Amino acid sequence: MSPPAPSKRPLTPEQKRNARVAAICAASFFGMIGAAYASVPLYRAFCQLTGFDGTTKRAEAAPGQVLDRELTIRFDANVRNLPWTFTAEQTSQAAKIGETKLALFKVTNNGSSPITGRAVFNVVPEQAGPYFQKLDCFCFSDQTIGAGETVEMPVLYFVDPKYASDFETKGKGEVTLSYTFFPSTDAPPTPATAQAHKPANAG
């Protein structure tokens, strides 16, 4: 006969307390990780709604007032982890405050298969974020571009007249709008969602 298994000693009050503290710490740790991941889209939505952190806002309509004050709007285009060539078709534009302007960007997929990307954006100086607003932009949704395809992408924007009266921005005559395309993690490749913006001479 095998010897009887040794009986487990009951935990002392101190051991029970330590185990309870360890369980609480572990739950808090994983809870914070989950909250951090969940906060990313919420933070992005907050920034786009408020213009916080240099993020431009989406507008429903153009302002009814155009001021006799001109700004220089500069454009910057970048890609990360994509075989794309992404350029702004104009390096800068003169725009009156409150005036609706159109800027054009061009993307070429140098890869051998369709790829879906999404552009993130911001403006410099950061204080201009609440006032730089867009009526239409390719950055509002994923863009799928076919292999070897070139797509022209418009941005319809204006600078809110309140820009001129804000003490943090009224002396700033230059704003830079910057876009960076990343691989989209929100949707798998689908038939080109950017066809609506495809130029007539694109292959």
C-alpha positions in Angstrom: 0.0 0.0 0.0 1.2 3.4 -0.8 1.6 5.8 2.1 -1.3 8.2 2.6 -0.9 11.6 0.9 0.2 14.3 3.3 -2.7 16.6 4.3 -2.5 20.2 3.2 -2.0 22.6 6.0 -4.6 25.3 6.3 -3.4 28.8 5.2 -2.5 31.1 8.0 -4.4 34.5 8.1 -1.3 36.2 6.8 -1.1 33.9 3.8 -4.8 34.4 3.1 -4.3 38.1 3.2 -1.3 38.0 0.8 -3.2 35.8 -1.6 -6.1 38.2 -1.6 -3.8 41.2 -2.2 -2.1 39.3 -5.1 -5.5 38.6 -6.7 -6.6 42.2 -6.4 -3.3 43.4 -8.0 -3.6 41.0 -10.9 -7.2 42.0 -11.5 -6.2 45.7 -11.4 -3.3 45.1 -13.8 -5.4 43.3 -16.5 -8.2 45.8 -16.0 -5.8 48.7 -16.7 -4.5 47.0 -19.8 -8.1 46.4 -21.1 -9.0 50.0 -20.3 -5.9 51.3 -22.2 -6.8 49.4 -25.3 -10.4 50.5 -25.1 -9.4 54.1 -24.6 -7.6 54.3 -28.0 -10.7 54.7 -30.2 -12.4 56.8 -27.5 -9.4 59.1 -27.4 -9.3 59.3 -31.2 -13.0 60.2 -31.3 -12.6 62.8 -28.6 -9.7 64.4 -30.5 -11.6 64.6 -33.7 -14.7 66.0 -32.0 -12.8 68.7 -30.0 -9.6 69.3 -32.1 -7.5 68.4 -29.1 -3.8 67.5 -29.6 -3.7 69.1 -33.1 -6.5 66.9 -34.5 -8.7 68.5 -37.2 -12.4 68.5 -36.9 -15.1 67.3 -39.3 -17.6 70.0 -40.2 -21.2 69.7 -41.5 -21.3 73.0 -43.4 -19.0 75.8 -44.4 -19.0 79.0 -42.3 -21.1 82.0 -43.5 -18.2 84.4 -43.0 -15.0 84.9 -44.9 -12.4 87.3 -43.3 -10.1 89.5 -45.2 -7.1 87.7 -43.6 -5.0 85.2 -45.4 -3.2 82.1 -44.0 -0.6 79.9 -45.6 -1.7 76.3 -45.5 1.1 73.8 -46.0 0.7 70.1 -46.7 2.7 67.0 -45.6 2.2 63.4 -46.7 3.8 60.3 -45.2 3.3 56.5 -45.2 4.2 53.9 -42.5 4.6 50.1 -43.3 2.9 50.4 -46.7 4.4 50.0 -50.2 2.7 53.2 -51.2 3.8 56.5 -52.7 1.8 59.3 -51.1 2.2 62.9 -52.1 0.4 66.2 -51.8 -0.2 67.8 -55.3 0.4 71.2 -53.8 3.0 72.1 -51.2 1.0 75.0 -49.9 -2.1 77.1 -50.5 -3.2 80.7 -49.6 -6.6 80.5 -47.9 -8.6 83.3 -46.3 -10.0 82.5 -42.9 -13.5 81.1 -43.4 -12.9 80.3 -47.1 -13.5 76.8 -48.4 -10.5 75.3 -50.2 -9.8 72.1 -52.1 -6.4 70.3 -51.7 -5.5 67.2 -53.7 -3.3 64.2 -52.7 -2.2 61.3 -54.7 -1.5 57.7 -53.7 0.1 54.9 -55.7 0.1 51.3 -54.5 3.5 49.9 -55.5 2.6 46.5 -54.2 1.5 43.4 -56.1 -1.9 43.1 -54.4 -4.7 45.4 -53.2 -4.0 47.0 -49.9 -6.3 48.8 -47.5 -4.9 51.8 -45.5 -6.2 54.5 -43.4 -4.8 58.0 -42.9 -4.4 59.7 -39.6 -3.9 63.4 -39.4 -3.1 66.5 -37.4 -2.2 70.1 -37.7 0.6 72.3 -36.5 0.5 74.5 -34.5 -1.7 72.3 -32.2 -3.8 75.4 -31.2 -5.1 75.4 -34.7 -6.7 72.0 -34.3 -10.2 73.2 -33.1 -10.4 75.7 -36.1 -9.1 73.6 -39.0 -12.2 71.8 -40.2 -12.9 69.4 -43.1 -16.1 69.0 -45.1 -14.8 66.0 -47.1 -11.6 63.9 -46.6 -10.3 60.5 -47.5 -9.2 60.1 -43.9 -12.8 59.6 -42.8 -12.7 56.0 -44.0 -10.5 53.1 -45.1 -9.0 53.3 -48.6 -8.4 50.2 -50.7 -6.0 50.6 -53.6 -5.4 48.0 -56.2 -1.9 46.8 -57.2 -0.2 49.4 -59.3 -3.2 51.7 -59.0 -2.9 55.5 -58.6 -5.8 57.3 -56.8 -6.3 61.0 -56.4 -7.8 62.0 -53.1 -9.4 65.4 -52.3 -9.7 67.3 -49.1 -12.3 70.0 -48.7 -11.5 72.3 -45.8 -11.7 75.7 -44.1 -10.3 77.5 -41.1 -13.1 78.7 -38.8 -13.3 82.5 -38.4 -12.9 82.1 -34.6 -9.2 81.3 -35.4 -8.7 85.1 -35.8 -10.0 86.0 -32.3 -8.3 83.3 -30.3 -5.3 84.8 -28.5 -3.4 81.5 -29.1 -3.8 81.6 -32.8 -4.6 85.1 -34.0 -0.9 85.9 -34.6 -0.1 82.7 -36.4 -0.2 83.0 -40.2 0.9 79.5 -41.2 -0.8 76.1 -40.6 0.6 72.7 -41.7 -1.9 69.8 -42.4 -0.1 66.5 -42.1 -1.4 63.0 -43.1 0.2 59.6 -42.5 -1.2 56.4 -44.1 -1.0 53.2 -42.0 -2.2 49.7 -42.8 -5.8 49.5 -41.8 -6.6 47.1 -39.0 -10.3 47.8 -39.0 -11.3 46.0 -42.3 -9.9 43.4 -44.6 -9.0 44.3 -48.2 -12.2 44.9 -50.2 -12.9 46.1 -53.8 -11.5 49.6 -54.1 -13.3 51.9 -51.7 -11.4 54.8 -53.2 -12.9 54.4 -56.8 -15.0 57.5 -56.3 -11.8 59.6 -56.1 -10.0 57.8 -59.0 -8.8 60.2 -61.7 -10.0 59.7 -65.2 -6.5 58.9 -66.5 -5.7 56.3 -63.8 -4.9 52.8 -65.0 
